[in-house]
Every structure is written in C-alpha cells, then in structure tokens.
Amino acid sequence: MPAAIMLQGAGSNVGKSVLVAGLCRYFANQGVRVRPFKPQNMSNNAAVTEDGGEIGRAQALQARACSVPPSIHMNPVLLKPETETGAQIIVQGKRFGSMRAQEYGSHKQTLLPRVLDSFERLKADADLIIIEGAGSPAEVNLRAGDIANMGFAVAADVPVVMIGDIDRGGVIASLVGTESVLDKQDSDLIKAFMINKFRGDTTLFSEGMDIISRATGWTGLGILPWFAPARFLPAEDILDIVEKTGARDTANHDTGAVLHIAVPVLRRIANFDDLDPLAGEADVRLTLIEAGEVIPPETDMVLLPGSKSTISDLAYLRDQGWDIDIAAHLRRGGVVMGLCGGYQMLGTDIADPDGVEGPTGRAPGLGHLAVETVLAGDKTLTLVAAQSSSFGTPVRGYEIHMGQTSGADCARPMLQIGDRLDGAISPDGQVMGSYVHGIFADDAFRRAFLDDLAARRGRAGAFGVVDFDARVDSVLDELAAHMADHLDMDAIGQIAGL
C-alpha cells in the first residue's frame, strides 16, 4: 500500500496548495513516486488534462512538482461558481451538472464513491499520495456529508497534518480551537501541525509551539518562514494575482515600465493563467481594474480574460462603464485582446438558445469584432499545439469553453491549430481574440507579441527574457529546499507511512 498524508488548514488560504506542491517536489527529488490529490476544489481557474478532462489549476501545478502529467483523478470534484449561490459541478473531469449550494450540500456525500475511486486509481501508480484539504475542518457545520476534509480522511483512513497561518494572527487560537471543535474520530487522525508564513526570527515562537503541542497533543513539525518566491508560481485564485500585481504595479510605476496592460476583473473571471507570465515581465505593468475603477487612459492594451458566465459578465462589464472605457481606448489607438469569454464579448452577438449559462436568450456584444457566438454543444476540453498567424511562432495552450464563434473577422485568425483556424483579428489589427488559454506562457509568442505591441506604441523594451517554465521549476526546487531546511521532513514521511 502506498503511503498517504493529508494537509488541512486551521483556516482558509493558509498556504495548503503551495505546501503540497513543495512536498511533492521534495519527495519526487528523493526518487519517490509521489502524486497530489484534492478530493474537492472550488475554482474557476481550471487546467485541461491529457486524459480529456479538467481539474483545479493548483493540482496541475502539484502534478508538475511531481514531474508527472496532470490527471482527472488528482481532483475528482471541482466546483466552478456560476452565480453567488450556485456552481457547475465537475466530476472526474467531466460536467456533472449545476447545483445551488444548498442542493449540493445534501448531494455531495453521493460523490464520495467517485472520490475514493479516483484515490484508489492514483494509489496504483504511486509510493506516496499527498492530499490537500479545502477550507478548514473547523467549519464543523459542514461536517455532515463532508468529502473535502475530515469526511475524506476518515473514509480513506489517512493521517492529517494541520497548518496554521501565523501571518494573519491568532494562530494559537486557530489551531487549538480547531482541535476543540472536532469530534474524537476526526481529531484522532490529526498527528501533527506546522506554522506557515512566519516573518522574522522563528525562535520567538518556540514557546507558542509548546503551547499548541500541550493543548492538542499534536507534534510540532516546524515553523516555515515566509517564502517570497512563491509569487512566481502560477496562481489559482485571482486574489493571488491581485497581490502580485499590487507589488509589481508600484515597482513598475517607479521604474517606468515600457508597456501598461489593464485587465478588467470580471465577476466570474476564469482561466486567467495568462496573467502570471505577463506579471513576471519587468517591462510590463499589469493592472487589475476592480469594480468602480476606470481603465487608465495610459493603457497600451486591455486584456479581457475568460469568464464562467459570459453573458452575465458582459452585463457586469457594462455596469462598470468599461465598455465606454474600451471604446475610448481604441479611439486613442490602443489594442484590445479577448481570451475565450473575453473573445466572445468582443463580437456583435452572444446567443444562448439552450440556457447553458442560465435563462435562454441573447445579448449584444461590444461590437469590436465582426463575429457572433452561439453557446451550444459540448464543452471543448483540449490541449493545443498551434502557430501564431501574425508571428509564425509556435504556441501551446488549451481550450476550455462552450460555444462556437464565426464571422467575417475569423478570416484573419490569431492561431492556426492543425488544419483549423482559431480566433479573429479586426481589419485594423487593434482588436483580436482567441479561444486558447495559456498563450502568454509560451516565451517565444510572448516576446513576439509584446515586441510588436511596443513597436505600435513607439517604444522598445526587453520582453521574454525570463524562461517562464524554467522559473516555475526553479521556484519549486527552491520551495522544496526551503521546506527541508525548516520542517521535519523525516517525520512527515513517517506520519505518511513511508
């Protein structure tokens, strides 16, 4: 039987995803066949797998840390929010249906056999499974039917390590309080704890470690100092991008970035992983435009990202007045790019005859591309190897969308994918769109595109200098070494059963 260990948090956003990635890379570097697993995730930033499905992007990064392709079985249940109270349910990579939160709460226990099936499939090809919980088991009001935290741990009989985030304060109370609200069956599975995101001298918290150990009976595995390079890892949550661009925006404002790219943050923004490589460019100032803000007049390009609810987010975009800002931006000679849902919004019309996103109907698009979209048919989920029509560079990415787009401007495609064309470019070249995500992670395309954009704006910069993929792998190695320096990795392996 392979070893297994589960990381859960004493609160949300304590760093579980990054820590699992670090452990995956550490044990993989030791020659262990390790696989990541997250029973249930909630994210609109999904990754397409080679086995034809979709999983949370954090699990794709963790698979990369293991040096293995991502699989649908690494994240068997993915919730993709569509409204304030409802989500699309993805089970083992495929669309299962849409449910309101209350309905899913009573239904999720029926998915446990599918979750355990995926877990068993991963175990067949692994020496070690590192499992990530979701949110916190301290939310005991959600314990009935749970498949994400202790419900899964009990069903699979796996030991748990609890993570406390000291950066937000109250870490002793959060860890001790978590132990106090769990029932005995659940708390007996928790074997140890660790402290994450410590700033300063870790010896100052040695007494705190003792207090937690005495109160809970858990073994302290160590205190992990703040790991600043984590900002270079692909983000799963748009809030992580906000933090990155907030720091970069200030820095680039001071140093005079060559290009300014603005991204309106849609309410159901999805698959925004193109923002990470752009945020990593020293000569690019990437600004996320929040609700109530205007698109700055000095913007060189407006990038409309993907959306889980295109028609709803198009209405939201108009409510913010961004449609007016985009029109003014184009009159000033700026460039606009739309990816997936953003591409659909740039057309003249979006029809939803089958109620894919909700009520049947249609909505006028922004009208900057002569294309129309019909949201119908099966969801497209595919990895893509293409060529840029404008630059001739190879491009790798993925498609994950509903609907088909056609129209006059499709005669000027953005990409050639085998024997088919993708996307559209306006006659003046100012507006363009594509269904392919991840294109800016390709260094050659990113360099060619940004060079061209800078030339249009009468500027020059150094773009594509950093190898995006190599940097991600380098940071994963740094993270693994950082964790080995500060945590008891032998104890972690023993708890897992290695």
N, C-alpha and C positions, 0 to 999 in steps of 0.2 A: 504494500500500500504506500502511495506517495505521502510525503509529509504535507501538512497544511497549517496555515496560521491566518488569522483574520485581524485586520486593523480596524478598530472602531473609534469614534471620536466622542469626547465629552461635550461636544457642541458641533455645530455646522462649520464648515470652512476652517477646520483645524490643520489642514495640510495632508489629509489622508492620501489623495491621489498622487501627490509628489513623493510622499514617503514610500508608497507601494512601488512607484517607478524606481526609486533609489534602491530599495531592497531587491527588486527584480534584477537590476543591473549588477548589484554586488554579488548576488548568488550566481547569476549567469557567468560573471567573470571568474567565479571559482569552479566553473565547469559543471554546475548543477543545471539540469533541465527544469527550468522554472517557468511557470505560466501565471498570468494575472487573472483574477476573476472578480467580477462585481455582480451580485445577484440582481440588483435593481438600481438603475441610474435614472436621473432626470436631467435631460439636457436637449437643447435644440441644435447643439453643435455635434453632429454625428460623423462617423467615419464609415466609409464603404469597405467591406471586407472582400478578400479573394473568393470566399465561398458564397458571394452573392447576397449579402445582407448588410445591415447597418448596426453599429454599436456606438456607445459613447466615445468621444474623442480621447478622453483620459485613458480608456482601456487600450486604444490604438497606440498611444504613447507608451503605455506599460508593456505592450507586446514588443514594441521597438526596443525597449530596455532589455527585454529577454532575447532580442535578436531572432524573433520569430514573426511570421505574418499574423496580423490580427484575425480573429475568428469570431463568428457569431456567438460561439459558446462562452466567450470571455465576458459577455454582458447579455445574458439571455432575456432580461426585461428592461426595456428602455422606454421611459415616459417622455413624450415630446409635447410640451404645453402648447395648446392651440388658443385657449381663452384663459380668463382669470380663474375659472373653476373646472376646466376640462383639459384633457390631453389625448393625443394619439398614443396607442399602446403598441409597441414593437416587441414581439415575442420570437426569440431565436432568429432575429434578423429580419423578420417579415411583419408587415402591418397586420395587427390582430383586430383592431377596431379603435373607436374613440369612446371615451367614457368621462363622465363628470367625476370629480374627486370622491364624492360620497359613494357613487356606484362602484368605482374601482376599489374603495376601501373594503367593501363587502365581497368583492370578486377576487382580490389578489391572492388569497390563500389557494384558490384553484390553480394558480400558476406555479405553485411550489413544485409539483412533479416535473414540470418543464425545466425549472431552475436546477433541480437536483440531477436531471438527465444531462444537462449541459456540464454540470460539475463533474459527473462521472466520466463524460467523454474527455474532458481535459485531463483528468487523473490518469487516463490510459496512456498518455504520452508525456508524463511529467514525473520528476522526482520531488518537486515542491510546488504547491499552489499557494500564492499569496493573495488573500481575499480582502477586498475593500468594502467596508460598510457604507451606509448612506445616512447623512444627517447624524443623528445621535440616538442610541438606545435609551437615553434618559427621557425621551418623549414616550413615556410608558402608556400614554393614552392611545398610542398607535400600535401597542404590542400585540393585540389580538389580530391574528392573521398575518403577522409580520413575515416578510420574506427577505428583508434588506439587512437586518442586523441580527438581533438575538434569535429571532424566529428561524433564520437560516442556520446560525451557529449551532442551535440545539438540534435541528433536523439533520445537519451534516456531522455533528459531534466534532467541532473544530475549536481549538483554543483561541482565546481572544487577547489582544493587547490593546489597552485603552490609551488614546492620545489626548493630551491636554495642551491647549494653546495659551502660553503664558503672555503673549503679546497683547491679548485683549483684556487681561486682568482677571482676577478671581479664579485662578487655575486650581488652587487647592479645593475651593468650594465646588468647582465643577466636577472634579474627579471624585472627591469624597461623596458629593451629593448624588452622582450617578450610581455609585455602589449602593447608596442607602435606599434608592427608589426601586432597584431591581429585585425581582423575586430570587429565591435561593438557586433555583435551577439555572437561571441566567447568570447570576453573579459567580457561581462556581466555575463557569467556563473562563472567566477573566483571570489570567495568570500574571499579568504584568502591566506596567504603564511606562510611558515616556513623555517627556516635556518637549514641546516643539516651539520654534520661533523665539528663542531666548536672545536678548540683546544685552551685551555686556559680559561681566565676569560670572561664569556659571557656578563658581564655588559659593557665590552669595545665596544660592538657592538650595544648598545641601541640606539645611535644616528642613526646608519645605518638602524635600524628597522623603525625609524620615517621617515627617508628619503624615504624609499621604500613605506611606507604606504601613505605618502603625494603624491608621484608621481603616484601611481597606484590606490589608493582608496581601496586597499585590507586591511583586518585586519591581523595584525601580531599574529600568534598563538604561537610563542616562538622560542627559539634558542636551538637546540638539540646538546649537546656536543658529541664529538667523542665516539663511543661505541665500545671499543676494543674487547669484547667477540663475536662480530659479526663474527670474523674469524672462530668460531667454528660452525657456521651454514653451511649447505650444500651449495656449490657454484653452480651457474648456468653457469657462464662464466669461461672459462679456465684462463682468466686474474686474476680472484679472487684466483684461485689455485696458480698461479704464485706468487702472493703477499704472500699467506700463506706459501708456501714452501720456498720463499726467506728468510722470517724471521726465519723459523724453520731450514732451511739449515745452516744458520750462527750459530744459537744457538746449534744445534746438533753437528756441527763441533767442537765447543768449548768444549762440554761436552762429546764427544766421543760416538756417537750413536753406538749401537750394530750392526745394520743392515743398509745397504745402498741400497735403491731401486731406480732405474733410470727409467724414463718414457719418451720415445721419443714423442715430441709433434707433432702429425701428422697435416697436413694442415686442414683436415676435421674431427678432433677429435670429438668424440661423446660419450655421456653417460659415462662420466668419474667420476661418483659419487663414485666409489670405492676409489678414491684418498683421499677424505675427511677423512675417518676413518684411513687410513694409515698415513696421515699427522698429525693426532692427537696423534699418538703413540710417547711417549717420547723417546723410544729406537730405533726409526726408523728415518733415514734421507732420506727424499723423495726429489729427484732432478728431475726437469723437464728439459729435454735436448732439447734445442732450435735449430733451423736451424743453421748449421755451426759449432755446437759443437760436441764433441765426447762423447761417452758413457765412463765414467771414468773406468779405469781398476780395481779400488777397489770395483766396484759394486757387490752386492751379488745377486740381481735379477733384470732382465729387465722386465718391465711390458708393454706390447703392448696393448693400450686401444682400444675402439671401434672407428669406422670410418663411416662417412656418405657416403664416396666414396672409397671403399676398394681397388679396382684396381688402382685408381689414387693415393691413399695414399701409396700403396705399391711401386709404381714408385718413389714417393717423398722420401720414406724411403731409397731407393737405391741411389737416387741422393745425399742424405746427407752422404752416406757411412755407415749408421747404420747397414746395412746387414753384412758388414765386421766386425764392432764392435761386433755385436751379435755372430757371428761365433767365434771370438776370446774370447769373454766372456764364451762361452760354453766350449772351449778348456781349460780354466782356472778352470773349474768345477762349473761355475755359473749356476743359474736357470733362465729360461725364461717362463713367463706366458703370454698368449694372451687371451683377452676377446672379444668375438663377432668378429668384424672385425679383431682384432689382432690375434684371433684364426684362422681365415680363412687364414691370411697371413703366418702363420707358416706351413701350409700344402705344398703340392707339386704342386698344380694347382688350379687356380680360373677361372671358366668359366662363361661368361655372354652371353648366347645364345640369350636372348630376349632383350638385351640392357637395362637392368634395371638401370644401372649406366651411360649409355651413349651409345657410339657405341658398337655393338656386338663384341665379341672377347673373348680372354682368356689371362691369364698371369701366368707365372711360379711363384709359391710361394717360400718362403725361404727354404723349404725343410727340416725343423727340426721336422716335424710330418708327419707320413705316412697317410695323409688324403687328400681328394680332395673336393672342394666346387663347387656347381653349383648355381649361383644366379638366381633363378627362383621360380615361385609360389607366393602365397600370403604372405604378411608380417605377421610374427609371433608377436603377441602382447599378452603377458600373464604374470600374476603374478605366481611365482614359489615357491613351498614348496618342498625342496629336502633334500637329505642326502649326505654328503661327502663320497665318496668311500674310501678315504685314512684314514680319521679320525673318521668316524662314527657320526660326529656332524650334527645336523640339520642346514640347510641353507635356508634362504629366500632371494629371489631376483626377477628379472623379465627378460623376454626375449623380445627383440625388434630388429628383424633382418629380412633380406631377405635371402633366400637360404637354402640349405641343405648340410651337410658335412658328408662324410663317408670315411672309410678306415680302414686299419689294426689296427692302434693305437686306434681306437674307442673301441676296445675290452678291453682297460684299461680306462674306463671313469673317469671323475672328479666327476660327480654327478649322483645320482640315483633320478629321478623325477617320482614318482609313479612307473609305470611299464615300463618306458623307461629310456634309458641311455643318458647322455649328456657329450660331450667333449671327450678329449683324453689325454693320458699321454704316453710319449716316453718310450721305454723299460728300459732306464737307469734312468728314473724319473726326468731328468733335464728339460724337456720341457713339458708343459701342456697347455691346452686351454679349454675354456668353452664358451657357448653362454649366460650364465646367468650373468647379471649385478647385482651389489649391494651385492655381497657375502661377501665383507670385512666389511660391516656394521653389519654383524652378529658377535657378540662378541666372541662366542664360536669357530666359524670357524676361525676368525682372530687370536685368541690366539693359536689355534692348528697349524695353518699354519705357523705363524711366529716362534713359538717354534721349529717346525720341520726344518724350513729354517735356524735358528740359529744353531741348532744341526749339520746340514750338514756342516755348515761353522766353526764348532768347537767353538761356542760361546754360551752364555746364556744371556737372558735379561728378563725384566718384560713386557710381552705383554698382551693386552686385559684387562688391569687394569681398564680402563675407560669404563663405560657403554655408548656406543655411542648414543643410542636413548635417554637415560635419560639425557645426557648432552645437546642434542639439545633442549629437552623440557625445561630444566632448563634455558638455554640461552634465549629461547623465553619468559619465565616468567620474566627474568631479563630485557629484552628489553622492555617489556610492562611496567614494573615499571619505567624504565629509561625514557620512553616517558611520562608517567604520571607525573613524577617529573618536567619535563621541558617544556611540552606543555600544552595548554589549552584544555584538553580532553572534558570538558563540551561544549566548543564552537564547537569542531569538531562534537560532537553528534548533536548539534543544527543545524549546517550547513547541516548535512546529513538528518535532519528531524526526529530524534529520539524523 
